[in-house]
């Protein structure tokens, strides 16, 4: 922890506060709060001269270079009553304000883009979009990557696919990870290869919010969005503090350092963030001779810049990310210089990734036209025991979208896309040369809004060189009979081409032989979802209740069969079909009379395959999952208490049929619980503009672990060795401590 004073020294030395306003003019600096909690994204304007800004993530705003005089300050945002006050500015005065906003009953004011590919409020979107802030994700625990926190989202869970190297994937309503399209700022840049380890490189420190849509979303986001979409919205440089320094350490030996800065001018806003993580300790609490979690050394860099036009509207933004990670797992004696050894077992994965994304809004078109592009390079150099796997995937993506109101009731959105994919590895999949694919597509959707009814319909047409033209229609309906009730219905389709070696870690470990029983056809899906939201007023403590029902049917489903032979993985298209169906409930309440908020969700699901009249639960899909959390602020001592927990039901596990290594066919249900204490020592709105807080957490409070996920661990080079029996936590109770510095 000796590095902490160094970081503080660097932060204070090299990032001084911005210069004061010109002597002849004044400025207004302040913070906007809701019952003591800062509010992000609030519009703050001087009505008389049409000048304004928005609050940052700490609720801070600044309007400088104001001529002396009296002005009407207007503070407004969705979900709160508008605040107006008269402000008088004298020459050279620095006016400081604290502005409390009173919330309205309605609590659906988040802005989302994922459902319709244009900005809209949650309450107005005809497509059901779940919005999660980093603050909610981290209310009970701390992490350096989004994968450790995703189980706080209703219907989402993570599946550990290897008990040695720790690769994992996101499941939506129990459906396998590769069926989930992960977007960065709305762009599909996470290819099949990146989905194995690349998701661990997305730090919560760069995230503004996470938007989730369950069910096929191929009409807007391509035919890979078979089971749902997770859209990572990165931070807006205009709303970030000048400096953030965040450091924590855990009892697992994990240390994380994050530094972020946000240089700004009148027309250019930027945000840069660097993250370093190390976890090097060997831990074998389950006594299987293998490290419980893979050792990791990771560096990531993220930068984003926004250029504004002369009228203050956004004209262009560019973002770049670099991700470099080395992870090793295995027995105690294993190290990187033993890669490929057939005597000492270990798995070593080196990942290098680069992303460049950009959006351009041509001037003079009132931002109706948006041109987006992205390029990514992902390289993996790995050994799974003695088996090498070296792969490279490159993606180039371009898209143009045009939004045009046709009348007061109808909005038309049309677009064209082109996606180029290059993939090469050292497996039989590319024995004849690299796999190259160019997938052009066009899409269109129309949204009609009446008094209480909104109807959205769309269709997409893609062309695949191997499979020809593929269509993906969608239809959504929103009915809002009153201010507090919303009913939504949606149906859509999906299409996906599978790459086994990039998506299924078990195909690479060498513990089982891979068998393709036929030429694999693309997977397809059809889905219908129904959602009901109602806000109970409950005086000034509104409670939001959401009920969801879902049904998705997959055809040509490619499911790895672990049960035919314990030494084989057999891949083939399902002759029958696969189904994910279920029901979920979500509760969310913020109390305004005292500083308490909580959320609780539960999803009951039935995920199965049916072939030749034989029905079987899908491996690793839980029968139910739940997530819950709460936050309470003790103002007198500036202490915030956060709690989060998860509930995971029983899962069907692959059969082993190996004599002497029998395993339970169904895993037990379990819960995990986390608690986090945050103490504020200095508020960023003080005279120095410096905020400081420290936090402590206990993760997996009751120390629940599944035991060893391995079979035949004492003979890892033998035919009976297996790494896929993973269903629960691998790490027990973990203590963590950290500190955060903010400079406005």
C-alpha positions in Angstrom: 0.0 0.0 0.0 3.1 2.3 -0.1 2.1 3.3 -3.6 -1.0 5.1 -2.3 0.9 8.2 -1.1 2.8 8.3 -4.4 -0.5 8.3 -6.4 -1.9 11.1 -4.2 1.2 13.1 -4.7 1.1 12.7 -8.5 -2.6 13.5 -8.5 -2.2 16.7 -6.6 1.0 17.8 -8.3 0.3 17.3 -12.0 -3.4 18.0 -12.1 -3.9 21.3 -10.5 -7.3 23.0 -10.3 -8.5 24.9 -13.4 -7.7 28.6 -13.6 -10.1 31.0 -11.9 -12.4 33.1 -14.0 -11.3 36.4 -15.5 -11.3 39.2 -13.0 -13.9 41.3 -14.8 -16.4 38.4 -14.9 -17.7 35.9 -12.4 -18.6 32.3 -12.3 -21.2 30.0 -10.7 -20.0 26.7 -9.3 -22.2 24.3 -7.5 -23.5 20.8 -6.8 -27.0 19.4 -7.5 -28.2 16.8 -5.0 -31.2 14.6 -4.1 -31.4 14.1 -0.4 -27.6 14.5 -0.1 -26.8 12.3 -3.1 -25.2 14.0 -6.2 -27.3 13.8 -9.4 -25.5 13.3 -12.7 -26.6 14.8 -16.1 -28.7 17.7 -14.7 -29.3 20.6 -17.0 -28.1 23.9 -15.5 -28.8 27.1 -17.5 -28.8 30.9 -17.2 -32.2 31.6 -18.8 -31.4 35.3 -19.6 -28.4 34.6 -21.8 -29.1 31.1 -23.0 -25.9 29.7 -21.4 -25.7 26.4 -19.7 -24.0 23.1 -18.8 -24.8 19.7 -17.2 -23.6 18.2 -13.9 -20.9 15.6 -13.9 -20.9 12.2 -12.1 -20.3 14.0 -8.8 -23.3 16.4 -9.3 -20.9 19.3 -10.0 -21.5 22.1 -12.5 -19.6 25.2 -13.6 -20.7 28.2 -15.6 -17.8 30.6 -16.0 -17.0 33.9 -17.7 -20.3 35.5 -16.6 -20.7 39.2 -16.9 -21.9 41.0 -13.8 -25.7 41.2 -13.4 -28.7 39.3 -12.2 -29.8 36.0 -13.8 -32.4 33.3 -13.5 -30.7 30.0 -12.9 -32.9 27.1 -14.2 -32.0 23.5 -13.0 -33.9 20.6 -14.5 -33.8 17.0 -15.3 -36.2 14.2 -16.0 -37.8 12.7 -12.9 -37.4 15.9 -10.8 -39.2 19.2 -10.3 -37.6 22.1 -12.1 -35.7 24.5 -9.7 -35.4 28.2 -10.5 -33.7 30.9 -8.5 -32.4 34.5 -9.0 -28.6 34.8 -8.9 -26.7 38.0 -8.8 -23.0 38.0 -10.0 -20.6 40.7 -9.1 -17.3 41.4 -10.9 -14.7 38.7 -10.2 -17.2 36.8 -7.9 -17.0 33.0 -7.6 -20.6 32.1 -6.5 -21.0 28.7 -4.9 -24.4 27.0 -4.7 -25.9 23.7 -3.3 -29.1 23.0 -5.1 -31.5 20.3 -3.8 -33.9 18.8 -6.3 -37.3 17.3 -5.3 -38.0 14.0 -7.1 -41.3 13.5 -8.9 -43.2 10.3 -8.3 -42.2 8.9 -11.7 -38.8 7.2 -11.7 -38.1 6.2 -15.2 -36.0 9.1 -16.4 -32.8 7.3 -17.6 -31.9 8.0 -21.2 -31.3 4.8 -23.3 -30.3 4.2 -26.9 -30.1 0.4 -27.2 -33.8 -0.4 -27.8 -34.4 1.9 -30.8 -30.8 3.1 -31.7 -31.8 6.7 -30.9 -31.9 8.5 -27.5 -35.1 8.1 -25.6 -36.2 7.9 -22.0 -36.9 4.5 -20.5 -40.6 5.3 -20.0 -41.0 6.3 -23.7 -39.1 3.4 -25.2 -41.3 0.8 -26.9 -38.6 -1.8 -26.3 -38.0 -3.0 -22.7 -34.5 -1.8 -21.7 -32.9 -2.5 -18.3 -30.6 0.3 -17.2 -27.9 -0.3 -14.6 -25.4 2.3 -13.3 -21.9 1.4 -12.1 -22.9 2.8 -8.7 -25.6 0.0 -8.4 -23.2 -2.6 -9.8 -20.6 -1.8 -7.2 -22.9 -1.1 -4.2 -21.7 -4.2 -2.4 -18.4 -5.1 -3.9 -15.5 -3.7 -6.0 -14.0 -5.1 -9.1 -11.8 -4.2 -12.0 -14.0 -5.8 -14.7 -17.7 -5.9 -15.5 -17.8 -9.7 -15.5 -17.5 -9.8 -11.7 -20.6 -7.6 -11.4 -23.0 -8.6 -14.1 -24.9 -11.0 -11.9 -26.5 -7.9 -10.2 -28.7 -7.5 -13.3 -32.0 -9.4 -13.3 -31.9 -12.4 -15.6 -28.1 -12.2 -16.2 -25.5 -14.6 -14.8 -21.9 -15.5 -15.4 -20.8 -19.0 -16.2 -17.3 -20.1 -15.4 -16.2 -22.3 -18.3 -12.9 -23.5 -17.0 -11.8 -24.3 -13.5 -8.1 -23.7 -14.4 -7.9 -20.5 -16.5 -11.1 -18.9 -15.3 -12.7 -18.0 -18.6 -16.3 -17.0 -18.2 -19.3 -15.8 -20.3 -22.6 -13.9 -19.8 -25.8 -15.8 -19.9 -29.2 -14.1 -20.5 -32.1 -16.1 -19.1 -30.0 -19.2 -19.0 -29.0 -19.1 -22.7 -25.3 -19.8 -23.5 -22.8 -16.9 -23.5 -22.0 -16.8 -27.2 -25.7 -16.0 -27.9 -25.3 -12.6 -26.1 -24.1 -9.7 -28.2 -21.9 -7.4 -26.2 -21.7 -3.9 -27.7 -19.4 -1.0 -26.9 -21.3 2.3 -27.4 -23.8 0.5 -29.6 -21.2 -1.1 -31.9 -20.7 -4.9 -32.2 -16.9 -4.9 -31.8 -16.6 -7.9 -29.5 -16.0 -10.9 -31.8 -16.3 -14.6 -30.9 -12.6 -14.7 -29.9 -12.9 -11.6 -27.7 -15.9 -13.1 -25.9 -13.6 -15.7 -24.2 -11.3 -13.4 -22.3 -11.8 -9.9 -23.7 -14.9 -9.1 -21.6 -12.7 -9.1 -18.5 -10.9 -6.0 -19.9 -14.0 -3.8 -19.5 -13.5 -1.8 -16.3 -16.4 -0.2 -14.4 -14.3 3.0 -14.2 -15.1 3.7 -17.9 -18.8 2.8 -17.8 -21.5 5.4 -17.7 -24.3 2.8 -17.7 -25.1 -0.7 -18.9 -28.2 -1.3 -21.0 -29.7 -4.8 -21.4 -32.3 -6.1 -23.7 -33.4 -9.8 -23.4 -34.4 -11.8 -26.4 -33.2 -11.6 -30.1 -32.3 -8.1 -31.3 -30.9 -8.8 -34.7 -32.9 -6.1 -36.6 -30.7 -3.3 -35.3 -27.6 -5.1 -34.1 -26.9 -7.8 -36.6 -27.7 -11.5 -36.7 -25.3 -12.4 -33.9 -27.7 -11.0 -31.3 -29.5 -14.3 -30.9 -30.3 -14.3 -27.2 -30.0 -10.7 -26.2 -27.9 -7.5 -26.1 -25.6 -6.0 -23.4 -24.6 -2.5 -24.4 -21.7 -0.9 -22.5 -22.1 2.9 -22.7 -18.8 4.6 -21.9 -18.5 7.8 -20.0 -19.2 11.1 -21.6 -16.1 13.3 -21.3 -18.2 16.4 -20.7 -19.5 14.9 -17.4 -16.4 13.5 -15.9 -14.2 15.0 -13.1 -10.9 16.6 -13.9 -9.1 13.8 -12.1 -10.0 10.5 -10.4 -7.6 8.2 -8.6 -9.0 4.9 -7.4 -6.9 2.2 -5.7 -7.8 -1.0 -3.9 -6.3 -4.2 -2.6 -8.0 -7.6 -1.7 -7.0 -10.4 0.5 -6.7 -12.6 -2.6 -3.5 -10.6 -3.4 -5.4 -8.7 -6.1 -4.4 -5.1 -6.4 -5.9 -2.5 -8.7 -4.9 1.0 -9.6 -7.0 3.2 -11.8 -6.1 6.8 -12.8 -8.4 8.9 -15.0 -8.2 12.5 -16.1 -10.6 14.7 -18.2 -8.9 17.7 -19.9 -11.5 20.0 -21.4 -11.8 23.1 -23.5 -14.9 25.0 -24.8 -15.3 22.7 -27.8 -13.2 19.7 -27.0 -13.9 17.3 -24.1 -11.7 14.3 -23.3 -11.5 11.4 -20.9 -8.5 9.1 -20.4 -8.2 6.2 -18.0 -5.5 3.8 -17.2 -5.9 0.6 -15.2 -3.3 -1.8 -13.8 -4.2 -5.1 -12.1 -2.0 -7.8 -10.5 -3.0 -11.0 -8.7 0.0 -13.3 -8.3 -0.6 -15.5 -5.2 -1.1 -19.2 -5.5 -4.2 -20.3 -3.5 -5.5 -23.9 -3.1 -8.2 -23.8 -0.5 -10.1 -26.7 -2.2 -7.0 -28.9 -2.0 -7.1 -30.2 -5.6 -3.4 -29.2 -6.2 -4.5 -26.5 -8.6 -4.7 -22.7 -8.1 -8.3 -21.8 -7.2 -8.2 -18.8 -9.5 -5.8 -17.9 -12.3 -2.9 -15.5 -11.7 -3.4 -12.3 -13.7 -1.4 -9.4 -14.8 -3.4 -6.8 -16.7 -3.0 -3.4 -18.2 -5.7 -1.4 -20.0 -6.0 2.1 -21.4 -9.1 3.9 -22.5 -9.4 7.3 -24.1 -12.3 9.2 -25.5 -12.7 12.6 -27.1 -15.7 14.6 -28.1 -15.6 17.6 -30.5 -18.5 20.1 -30.3 -19.8 22.3 -33.0 -20.1 26.1 -32.7 -23.6 25.7 -31.5 -22.6 23.4 -28.7 -23.9 20.2 -30.3 -21.8 17.1 -30.6 -20.1 16.7 -34.0 -17.7 13.9 -33.6 -16.4 11.5 -30.9 -13.5 9.0 -31.0 -12.6 6.3 -28.4 -9.7 3.9 -28.2 -8.9 1.0 -25.9 -5.8 -1.1 -25.4 -6.0 -4.3 -23.4 -3.0 -6.5 -22.4 -3.4 -9.5 -20.1 -1.4 -12.5 -19.0 -3.1 -15.2 -17.0 -1.8 -18.5 -15.8 -3.5 -21.3 -14.0 -2.4 -24.8 -12.9 -0.4 -26.5 -10.3 2.0 -24.7 -7.9 5.1 -25.5 -9.8 3.8 -24.2 -13.1 5.0 -20.9 -14.5 5.1 -19.1 -17.9 8.5 -20.5 -18.8 6.9 -24.0 -18.7 4.3 -23.2 -21.3 3.5 -26.4 -23.3 5.0 -28.7 -20.8 3.7 -32.3 -20.8 5.1 -32.9 -17.3 3.9 -30.0 -15.2 0.3 -29.0 -16.0 -0.8 -25.4 -16.5 -2.7 -23.1 -18.8 -1.2 -19.8 -20.0 -3.1 -17.2 -22.0 -1.6 -14.0 -23.3 -4.2 -11.6 -24.7 -3.5 -8.4 -26.7 -6.5 -6.3 -27.9 -6.9 -2.9 -29.5 -10.2 -1.1 -30.3 -10.8 2.2 -32.1 -14.4 3.5 -32.4 -15.8 6.7 -33.7 -19.0 8.6 -34.6 -19.5 11.5 -36.9 -22.5 13.8 -37.1 -22.3 15.9 -40.3 -22.9 19.6 -39.8 -26.1 21.1 -41.2 -28.2 17.9 -40.9 -29.4 18.6 -37.4 -27.8 15.3 -36.3 -30.3 13.2 -38.3 -27.4 11.4 -39.9 -24.9 9.4 -37.8 -21.8 7.7 -39.3 -20.2 5.1 -37.0 -17.1 3.0 -37.6 -14.8 0.7 -35.6 -11.8 -1.5 -36.0 -10.5 -4.1 -33.6 -7.5 -6.4 -33.4 -7.5 -9.3 -31.0 -4.6 -11.8 -30.6 -4.5 -14.8 -28.2 -1.3 -16.8 -27.7 -2.1 -19.7 -25.3 -1.3 -23.2 -24.1 -3.9 -25.5 -22.5 -1.6 -28.0 -21.0 0.6 -29.2 -23.9 -2.0 -28.0 -26.5 -1.2 -24.7 -28.1 -3.9 -22.3 -29.4 -2.8 -19.2 -31.2 -5.5 -17.1 -32.8 -6.1 -13.7 -34.3 -9.3 -12.0 -35.1 -9.8 -8.6 -36.7 -13.1 -6.8 -37.2 -13.9 -3.7 -39.2 -17.3 -2.2 -38.8 -19.1 0.7 -40.5 -22.6 1.9 -40.2 -24.7 4.9 -41.3 -28.1 5.6 -39.7 -30.6 8.2 -40.7 -33.4 9.3 -38.4 -36.2 11.3 -40.0 -39.5 12.4 -38.4 -42.2 11.9 -41.0 -44.9 13.6 -39.0 -45.7 14.4 -35.4 -46.7 10.8 -34.9 -44.1 8.8 -36.9 -40.3 8.5 -36.9 -38.4 6.5 -39.5 -34.9 5.1 -38.9 -32.9 3.5 -41.7 -29.4 2.3 -41.9 -26.7 0.4 -43.8 -23.9 -1.6 -42.3 -20.9 -3.5 -43.4 -18.9 -5.9 -41.1 -15.6 -7.5 -42.1 -14.2 -10.3 -40.0 -10.8 -12.0 -40.3 -10.0 -15.0 -38.3 -7.0 -17.3 -38.2 -5.7 -19.9 -35.8 -3.7 -23.1 -35.6 -6.6 -25.5 -35.4 -8.2 -27.6 -38.2 -10.9 -24.8 -38.5 -8.5 -22.7 -40.7 -6.3 -25.5 -42.2 -7.2 -24.2 -45.7 -6.4 -20.6 -44.8 -7.8 -17.7 -42.7 -11.6 -17.3 -42.5 -12.6 -14.0 -44.1 -16.2 -12.8 -44.1 -17.8 -9.6 -45.4 -21.4 -9.2 -44.1 -23.2 -6.2 -45.6 -26.7 -5.3 -44.4 -29.5 -2.8 -44.5 -32.2 -2.2 -41.9 -35.2 0.0 -41.3 -37.7 0.6 -38.6 -40.7 2.9 -38.1 -42.0 4.1 -34.8 -45.6 5.4 -34.5 -46.6 7.2 -31.3 -50.2 7.8 -30.4 -51.7 9.1 -27.1 -51.3 5.9 -25.1 -49.9 3.5 -27.7 -46.5 3.2 -29.4 -45.9 0.7 -32.2 -42.5 -0.1 -33.6 -41.8 -2.4 -36.5 -38.5 -3.1 -38.3 -36.7 -5.5 -40.6 -33.1 -6.2 -41.4 -31.5 -7.9 -44.5 -28.0 -9.2 -44.2 -26.0 -11.2 -46.8 -23.7 -14.0 -45.7 -21.3 -15.5 -48.3 -22.0 -19.0 -47.0 -25.7 -18.8 -46.3 -27.1 -16.1 -48.6 -29.6 -13.5 -47.6 -30.9 -13.6 -44.1 -33.9 -11.5 -42.8 -34.5 -10.5 -39.2 -37.9 -8.8 -38.5 -39.1 -7.3 -35.2 -42.3 -5.9 -33.8 -42.8 -4.0 -30.5 -45.8 -2.5 -28.8 -46.1 -0.2 -25.8 -49.3 0.7 -24.1 -49.4 3.3 -21.4 -52.9 3.8 -20.1 -51.7 6.1 -17.3 -48.7 7.9 -15.9 -47.7 5.0 -13.7 -48.4 1.9 -15.8 -46.7 0.6 -18.9 -47.3 -2.6 -20.8 -44.9 -3.8 -23.5 -44.9 -6.7 -25.9 -42.2 -7.6 -28.4 -41.3 -10.4 -30.9 -38.2 -10.8 -33.0 -35.8 -13.2 -34.6 -32.0 -14.0 -34.5 -29.4 -15.7 -36.6 -25.9 -16.8 -35.7 -22.9 -18.5 -37.3 -21.0 -20.5 -34.7 -17.2 -20.8 -34.4 -16.6 -23.7 -32.0 -12.9 -23.2 -31.3 -13.4 -19.5 -30.3 -16.5 -19.9 -28.3 -16.2 -23.2 -26.4 -13.1 -23.3 -24.1 -13.6 -27.1 -23.6 -12.8 -27.7 -27.2 -9.3 -26.4 -26.6 -8.2 -28.0 -23.3 -7.2 -31.3 -24.9 -9.1 -33.1 -22.0 -11.6 -34.3 -24.6 -11.4 -35.0 -28.3 -13.5 -32.7 -30.5 -15.9 -34.5 -33.0 -18.1 -32.8 -35.6 -20.8 -35.2 -36.6 -22.0 -33.0 -39.5 -21.5 -29.7 -41.3 -22.9 -27.2 -38.8 -25.7 -25.0 -40.0 -26.4 -21.5 -38.5 -28.5 -21.2 -35.4 -31.8 -19.4 -35.5 -34.1 -18.1 -32.8 -37.7 -16.7 -32.4 -38.8 -14.9 -29.3 -41.7 -13.2 -27.7 -41.6 -11.1 -24.5 -44.2 -9.4 -22.4 -43.4 -6.8 -19.7 -45.6 -4.9 -17.2 -44.3 -1.9 -15.2 -46.2 -0.1 -12.5 -45.2 2.6 -10.1 -46.9 2.6 -6.7 -46.9 6.2 -5.4 -46.7 5.3 -1.7 -46.6 9.0 -0.7 -43.1 10.2 -1.5 -41.5 6.7 -1.6 -42.4 5.4 -5.1 -42.0 1.6 -5.6 -41.5 0.3 -9.2 -42.7 -3.2 -9.9 -41.8 -4.9 -13.1 -43.2 -8.3 -14.3 -41.6 -10.0 -17.3 -42.5 -13.1 -19.3 -40.2 -14.5 -22.0 -40.2 -17.4 -24.5 -37.4 -18.0 -27.0 -37.2 -21.0 -29.3 -33.9 -22.0 -31.0 -33.7 -24.1 -34.1 -30.5 -25.6 -35.6 -29.1 -25.2 -32.1 -25.5 -26.3 -31.8 -25.0 -27.8 -28.3 -21.8 -29.6 -27.2 -22.7 -33.1 -26.1 -20.5 -34.1 -23.2 -22.7 -37.2 -22.3 -22.1 -39.6 -25.3 -18.6 -40.4 -24.2 -16.5 -39.0 -21.3 -13.5 -38.6 -23.7 -15.4 -36.7 -26.4 -17.2 -33.4 -27.1 -19.6 -34.0 -30.0 -20.9 -31.0 -31.9 -24.0 -31.2 -34.1 -27.1 -29.3 -35.0 -30.0 -30.3 -32.8 -32.6 -32.2 -34.8 -35.3 -30.8 -32.5 -35.3 -27.5 -30.8 -34.2 -25.7 -27.7 -36.3 -23.4 -25.5 -35.7 -20.7 -22.9 -38.8 -19.6 -21.2 -39.7 -18.1 -17.8 -41.0 -15.3 -15.7 -39.3 -12.6 -13.7 -40.2 -10.0 -11.1 -38.3 -6.8 -10.2 -38.7 -4.4 -7.3 -37.0 -1.0 -7.0 -37.6 1.6 -4.4 -36.0 4.9 -3.3 -37.1 6.4 -0.1 -37.1 10.2 -0.1 -37.9 10.7 3.6 -34.8 8.8 4.7 -31.6 7.8 2.7 -32.5 4.2 1.8 -32.9 2.5 -1.5 -33.2 -1.2 -2.4 -33.7 -3.5 -5.4 -34.7 -7.1 -5.6 -35.3 -9.4 -8.6 -36.1 -13.0 -9.2 -36.2 -15.0 -12.5 -37.7 -18.4 -12.7 -36.6 -20.1 -15.9 -37.0 -23.4 -17.8 -34.2 -23.9 -20.4 -34.3 -27.3 -22.2 -33.6 -29.1 -25.4 -36.1 -31.5 -27.1 -34.9 -34.1 -29.7 -36.6 -37.3 -30.8 -39.3 -36.8 -28.1 -36.6 -36.7 -25.4 -36.5 -33.5 -23.3 -33.5 -32.6 -21.3 -32.5 -29.5 -19.2 -29.7 -27.5 -20.8 -26.4 -28.0 -19.1 -25.3 -25.1 -16.8 -28.6 -23.3 -17.1 -29.9 -22.6 -13.5 -33.5 -23.2 -12.6 -33.8 -19.7 -11.2 -31.6 -16.8 -10.3 -32.1 -13.7 -8.1 -30.3 -10.5 -7.3 -30.8 -8.0 -4.5 -29.1 -5.0 -3.1 -29.6 -2.0 -0.8 -27.9 1.3 0.0 -28.1 3.4 3.2 -26.4 6.7 3.9 -25.7 7.8 7.5 -25.3 11.6 6.9 -24.1 12.4 10.4 -20.8 10.5 9.9 -20.8 10.6 6.1 -20.9 6.9 5.9 -22.6 4.9 3.1 -23.5 1.2 3.6 -24.0 -0.9 0.5 -25.2 -4.5 0.3 -25.6 -6.9 -2.7 -26.4 -10.5 -3.0 -27.2 -13.2 -5.6 -29.3 -16.4 -5.6 -28.5 -19.2 -8.1 -30.7 -22.3 -8.5 -29.7 -25.8 -9.2 -28.0 -26.6 -12.6 -27.8 -29.8 -14.6 -24.1 -30.7 -15.0 -22.5 -32.8 -17.7 -22.3 -36.5 -17.1 -18.9 -38.0 -16.5 -19.4 -41.7 -16.4 -15.8 -42.1 -15.5 -15.3 -44.9 -13.0 -14.1 -43.6 -9.6 -14.9 -40.0 -10.6 -18.7 -39.8 -10.2 -20.2 -36.4 -9.8 -23.6 -35.1 -8.9 -25.8 -34.6 -11.9 -27.4 -31.5 -10.4 -25.6 -28.8 -8.5 -27.0 -27.4 -5.2 -28.6 -23.9 -5.0 -26.7 -21.3 -3.2 -26.5 -17.6 -2.3 -23.7 -15.1 -2.0 -23.6 -11.9 0.0 -21.4 -8.8 -0.1 -21.2 -5.7 2.0 -19.3 -2.4 1.5 -18.7 0.6 3.7 -17.7 4.0 2.1 -16.6 6.9 4.3 -16.4 10.4 2.8 -13.7 12.5 4.3 -13.9 15.5 1.9 -16.6 16.5 -0.6 -15.5 17.5 -4.1 -17.6 20.6 -3.8 -15.4 22.1 -1.0 -13.3 25.2 -1.4 -10.3 23.2 -2.8 -12.5 21.2 -5.2 -10.9 18.0 -3.8 -13.0 15.0 -2.8 -11.6 12.0 -0.9 -13.3 8.8 0.3 -12.2 5.4 1.6 -14.0 2.1 1.4 -13.9 -1.4 2.9 -15.8 -4.5 1.7 -16.3 -8.1 2.5 -17.3 -10.2 -0.6 -18.8 -13.7 -0.3 -19.6 -12.8 3.3 -20.6 -16.3 4.4 -17.6 -18.0 2.7 -19.5 -20.2 0.3 -17.5 -22.1 -2.3 -18.3 -25.1 -4.5 -15.1 -27.1 -4.0 -12.9 -28.3 -6.8 -14.3 -27.9 -10.4 -11.8 -30.5 -11.6 -12.0 -34.3 -12.2 -8.8 -36.3 -12.2 -6.7 -33.4 -10.9 -4.0 -35.8 -9.7 -3.4 -36.9 -13.3 -4.0 -33.8 -15.5 -2.4 -35.3 -18.6 -4.6 -38.4 -18.4 -7.8 -39.0 -20.4 -10.0 -38.6 -17.3 -8.9 -35.0 -16.6 -11.8 -32.6 -16.9 -12.1 -28.8 -16.1 -15.8 -28.2 -16.8 -17.5 -29.1 -13.5 -18.0 -25.4 -12.5 -21.3 -24.2 -11.0 -20.5 -21.9 -8.1 -18.0 -19.5 -6.4 -14.3 -20.6 -6.5 -13.2 -17.9 -4.0 -14.4 -17.7 -0.5 -14.7 -14.7 1.9 -12.6 -11.9 0.6 -11.7 -8.6 2.3 -10.9 -5.5 0.4 -9.9 -1.9 1.1 -9.5 1.1 -1.2 -9.5 4.8 -1.6 -10.8 7.3 -4.2 -9.6 10.8 -4.9 -11.7 13.2 -7.1 -10.6 16.6 -8.3 -13.3 18.7 -10.0 
